[in-house]
Each structure stands twice: as C-alpha cells, then as structure tokens.
Amino acid sequence: MFSGYKYKIGMAWLISVFVLPLPFIYTFGQGLPALYASQAPAFMFGVIAYVWMLLAIYIGTKPKWIDRLIGLPMAYMIHGILSLVAIILAFLHKEGSPSAGLIKLTGDYAFYLFVALAIYSLVFMAGWLTSRISILEVIKKNLEKLFKHELSVWLHRLNVIATILVFIHVQLIDYVRANLSFMILFYAASMFVTASYAWAKLKDDSKGYKGKLISNQEIAPNIRELTIRLPKKRSLRLAPGDYVFISFPNIKGMGEPHPFSIANAVGSDKLVKLVIRGDGDFTRGLRNVSAPTDIAVDGGFGMYQSVIKDNKAKQLLIIGGGIGIVPLLSVVDGNENIETRFFYTVTKGTPFIYQDRIAQWQNRQNFQAYCQEGRFQNEQILSILPKDMSNFVVLLGGPANMGRHWKKILEKAGVPVSHIYYEEFSW
Ligand SMILES: Cc1cc2nc3c(=O)[nH]c(=O)nc-3n(C[C@H](O)[C@H](O)[C@H](O)COP(=O)(O)OP(=O)(O)OC[C@H]3O[C@@H](n4cnc5c(N)ncnc54)[C@H](O)[C@@H]3O)c2cc1C
C-alpha cells in the first residue's frame, strides 16, 4: 500500500518531473509557430530544463515545508538529479535548435557554466552520490583540503548566474516573447523563485535566530558539547531528532551555517545541546570559540519525529553508530512513553558519549540499551523484531554503509519500508 514517507517521496518526484513542467510545455506548444514544428522537441527540452533549474534553486533555499514533507537530504537528491538531467536536456536543446547572435551567446555561456559547475558539484556537493561511489569519495577527500566547503558553496551559487543568462536568452526570442500565456507562466515562476531566493538570503534572520552559546566543552577526545540558549520569544520549533544550522556572526571564518543534530528534547528552558565531532575547519574551529558568545541558529529540520508520528509508533528500534547517535539521543529523550530498544555502536577505540544519560534511561521500564564496540550481528537485532509491525518504527543514524546495511536487512525481515527512517549526515 502507498503510505507515509515512501508515498510522499513518490509524489515529490511525480510533481517535480511531470506536473511542474506540464503547463510550461503546454502553453509553449500552443504558441509555437508552425514554421518551427520540426524543432519542437528540442525547444521542449529547453523549457523543461529551465523549469527544473528554477526548482533546483528553490530547493536550495531550504524551504522548511519541503523538509518536513520529505526531508532535506531527499530534497537535495531531487535537486541534484534533476539539475543533471536538465543539463542533458539543455545539450539536446542546444544541438536541436540552432541559433545565432546574442541568443546563441547567452544560451552557450549558460550551458558551459552549468556543465562546469555540475562537474565540480558532483564531487564536492553531492554527498548522496559520493557516499555511493567510492572513487568520488576519495577524490573529494583529497581535494577538499584545497577546495573548502565554503568555497564550494560560493561556486555553486554561480548556477544562479547561469539561470539568469537563460532568462535573458528566452527574452531575446521574438516568437517566444509573443506567446503571452507562456510568458505569464515564465515570469511568474522566475519571479517566485527570485523572490524566494532573495528572501532566504537577505531576510534579517537569514542565518537563523540569534541565540547565546552558554557553554562549549570537550566531552570526549575530538568531541565537543555546545549548549545554546535560544531566545524565549521568537523561537524555533524543534522536535526530537531535528537538526539545526549554526553559525557565529561575530567570529571570522565561522559565519557559514553548518548542520548539527540536537542531542536533547528542547523544553521550556529553551536550552539546546549539540554534540559535534571535529571533522574539518568549522568543527575543529569550535575549540577556539569561547562561551558566552552570539550564535545564529536556524531550524528545526528533520524527519525523525514525523516518522514516529505518522506510524503512531508504540515500539521503537534505534540503531546508531558513532556521532550518528546524536539525533537519536534526543528522540529517546523526547519519547519516553514509547517502548525503545536502543543499539549504539562505535568503532573500536573511539568513545561512547553520554553513558550516564543512557544508564539513567535504563531505569525506565520500557527502555533497553545495547552498547558495543564494533558492529552488531544481524541476529542480535533481528531477534528482537516484534511479530506485529503495525506500530513498530526503526530509526537509523550513522555512517552511510551502516544505515544502508540495516535498511536492507530489516526490509528483508519484513519491516515495512515506510516504518524505517535513516537520516544521513550528508546530502
Ligand atoms: C543533517 C545533518 C546532521 C548532522 N549532525 C551532526 C552532529 O550532530 N554532529 C556532528 O559532529 N556532525 C553532524 N553533521 C555533520 C556536520 O555537519 C559536518 O561534519 C560539518 O558541517 C563539517 O564541517 P567542517 O567545516 O568542520 O568540515 P569540512 O572539512 O568543511 O567538511 C567535512 C564534510 O562535511 C560536509 N559539510 C561541510 N560543511 C557543510 C555544510 N555547511 N552543510 C552540509 N555539509 C557540510 C562536507 O560534505 C564535507 O565533506 C551533520 C550533518 C548533517 C547533514
């Protein structure tokens, strides 16, 4: 049966791939002079490519409603795949509809810019791809010392310039300009995306609400715990398992927002705890940030609590590895009425975090933790699966190979796909 998360993803793809381009194709076809009928397919490819580029830019503004529906990692996957296919369509458009002068110039420049940025982004920005193709992951790891994530973000923004070139390209074609119904759609969509982009970048709290970092301490080697006090009035809506983007407006080199999961269920005291492993410039730079200081916090994003709610969970199976355990800690914290089996693994020689909290939860009648160095055997976990899975939910957090392994094993064991949720730490 179509239900829950899988259904929403299916709908998101359907709307993105077919529904959104449809009115553009229809109105364009209606107004196309008969003289150009033989080139119609090539023109249509161009139209679809433009609609998908606009959609990709809109997704890049991190709309919260899209995140709550399908999650930002999935939204970014749609963003990436549609952009790549759009470039192929743009190529077919270019080859199938010869042009000259400024029309050709703007089209060509846009195309080459898109291609160059796509190649770059495939390595540096598409975590959903690099985590599946090991050679890309190796290239990324090696080149990242030179091409920092912040630089990649800035280069990626040049896609907006390429899209503006396409916008101009379309204006220059007289018979397209004369097609009123198409032009109304074209302007409306372009203006909507421009306004959304400008709003996301320029609004007062574009990097989040101003909070206060009140403590920053090392709780294990290379792992820091940040405690943030959020403003009492205009505050964020944070559900257990969510993540936020944080940045430090007054600290040089720490101004670009980075995503981190919350480690506690946020109560009326508005205190948020983050647990962060030092993996790169920003995360290692936290060593030098002393509290108290201003911090911008944007969120909440994430799907863990929606999956619990959608499936009316009465039993939870949690499997977390390494730093991927963080969002699952807040899930346990915020869902104390749900019977929970909690499997937490770390690589040999690396520390478990929050052992005291986990020990406290063990006093609950409905909570059982299993912590071990090295991976769990399939049987260890399969043996605790309930017979009736109707209100049973599995939440996964940790490295990509771990998450994908358990998804596969649990689906095979009969856990419904929409009852399993894995949120990766990359997109
Ligand atoms: C949903 C989500 C939740 C996360 N929760 C946690 C957490 O609770 N604890 C924790 O330690 N880590 C968490 N991370 C990972 C954390 O965001 C990255 O380790 C951090 O951003 C790396 O930044 P850096 O500058 O230190 O390292 P860099 O060397 O710049 O980057 C290391 C890797 O992190 C990724 N990355 C860097 N900057 C960003 C960014 N702005 N947005 C997305 N990815 C980025 C890049 O793919 C890069 O390969 C989470 C990531 C995501 C996507």
The ligand as a Tripos MOL2 file, in Angstrom:
@<TRIPOS>MOLECULE
LIG
   53    58     1     0     0
SMALL
NO_CHARGES

@<TRIPOS>ATOM
      1 C1         21.5160   16.5140    8.8050 C.3       1 LIG1
      2 C2         22.9110   16.5590    9.3740 C.ar      1 LIG1
      3 C3         23.0970   16.4400   10.7320 C.ar      1 LIG1
      4 C4         24.3910   16.4470   11.2550 C.ar      1 LIG1
      5 N1         24.5570   16.3120   12.6030 N.ar      1 LIG1
      6 C5         25.8180   16.2720   13.1150 C.ar      1 LIG1
      7 C6         26.0330   16.1210   14.5390 C.ar      1 LIG1
      8 O1         25.0960   16.0360   15.3230 O.2       1 LIG1
      9 N2         27.2920   16.0790   14.9800 N.ar      1 LIG1
     10 C7         28.3820   16.1830   14.1250 C.ar      1 LIG1
     11 O2         29.5120   16.1360   14.5890 O.2       1 LIG1
     12 N3         28.2030   16.3260   12.7930 N.ar      1 LIG1
     13 C8         26.9580   16.3930   12.2700 C.ar      1 LIG1
     14 N4         26.7870   16.5680   10.9180 N.ar      1 LIG1
     15 C9         27.9760   16.7000   10.0610 C.3       1 LIG1
     16 C10        28.4740   18.1170   10.0810 C.3       1 LIG1
     17 O3         27.5210   18.9910    9.5260 O.3       1 LIG1
     18 C11        29.7610   18.2390    9.2710 C.3       1 LIG1
     19 O4         30.7170   17.4060    9.8380 O.3       1 LIG1
     20 C12        30.2960   19.6450    9.3200 C.3       1 LIG1
     21 O5         29.4250   20.5190    8.6510 O.3       1 LIG1
     22 C13        31.6600   19.6460    8.6790 C.3       1 LIG1
     23 O6         32.1190   20.9810    8.5240 O.3       1 LIG1
     24 P1         33.6640   21.3310    8.6630 P.3       1 LIG1
     25 O7         33.8740   22.6930    8.0970 O.co2     1 LIG1
     26 O8         34.1430   21.0610   10.0210 O.co2     1 LIG1
     27 O9         34.3360   20.2670    7.7570 O.3       1 LIG1
     28 P2         34.6580   20.3130    6.2200 P.3       1 LIG1
     29 O10        36.0220   19.7360    6.0310 O.co2     1 LIG1
     30 O11        34.3260   21.6240    5.6140 O.co2     1 LIG1
     31 O12        33.6190   19.2780    5.7190 O.3       1 LIG1
     32 C14        33.6170   17.9240    6.0580 C.3       1 LIG1
     33 C15        32.4200   17.3220    5.3180 C.3       1 LIG1
     34 O13        31.1860   17.8350    5.8690 O.3       1 LIG1
     35 C16        30.3140   18.2780    4.8370 C.3       1 LIG1
     36 N5         29.9270   19.6750    5.0820 N.ar      1 LIG1
     37 C17        30.7360   20.7080    5.3550 C.ar      1 LIG1
     38 N6         30.0430   21.8310    5.5300 N.ar      1 LIG1
     39 C18        28.7560   21.5030    5.3480 C.ar      1 LIG1
     40 C19        27.5630   22.2530    5.3630 C.ar      1 LIG1
     41 N7         27.5460   23.5650    5.6040 N.pl3     1 LIG1
     42 N8         26.4130   21.6090    5.0990 N.ar      1 LIG1
     43 C20        26.4140   20.2750    4.8290 C.ar      1 LIG1
     44 N9         27.5180   19.5130    4.8160 N.ar      1 LIG1
     45 C21        28.6720   20.1180    5.0680 C.ar      1 LIG1
     46 C22        31.0420   18.2180    3.5340 C.3       1 LIG1
     47 O14        30.3770   17.2540    2.7120 O.3       1 LIG1
     48 C23        32.4180   17.7500    3.8530 C.3       1 LIG1
     49 O15        32.7820   16.6510    3.0970 O.3       1 LIG1
     50 C24        25.5010   16.5800   10.3890 C.ar      1 LIG1
     51 C25        25.2880   16.7320    9.0200 C.ar      1 LIG1
     52 C26        24.0170   16.7220    8.5100 C.ar      1 LIG1
     53 C27        23.8150   16.8910    7.0380 C.3       1 LIG1
@<TRIPOS>BOND
     1     1     2 1
     2     2     3 ar
     3     2    52 ar
     4     3     4 ar
     5     4     5 ar
     6     4    50 ar
     7     5     6 ar
     8     6     7 ar
     9     6    13 1
    10     7     8 2
    11     7     9 ar
    12     9    10 ar
    13    10    11 2
    14    10    12 ar
    15    12    13 ar
    16    13    14 ar
    17    14    15 1
    18    14    50 ar
    19    15    16 1
    20    16    17 1
    21    16    18 1
    22    18    19 1
    23    18    20 1
    24    20    21 1
    25    20    22 1
    26    22    23 1
    27    23    24 1
    28    24    25 2
    29    24    26 1
    30    24    27 1
    31    27    28 1
    32    28    29 2
    33    28    30 1
    34    28    31 1
    35    31    32 1
    36    32    33 1
    37    33    34 1
    38    33    48 1
    39    34    35 1
    40    35    36 1
    41    35    46 1
    42    36    37 ar
    43    36    45 ar
    44    37    38 ar
    45    38    39 ar
    46    39    40 ar
    47    39    45 ar
    48    40    41 1
    49    40    42 ar
    50    42    43 ar
    51    43    44 ar
    52    44    45 ar
    53    46    47 1
    54    46    48 1
    55    48    49 1
    56    50    51 ar
    57    51    52 ar
    58    52    53 1
@<TRIPOS>SUBSTRUCTURE
     1 LIG1         1 GROUP 0 **** ****
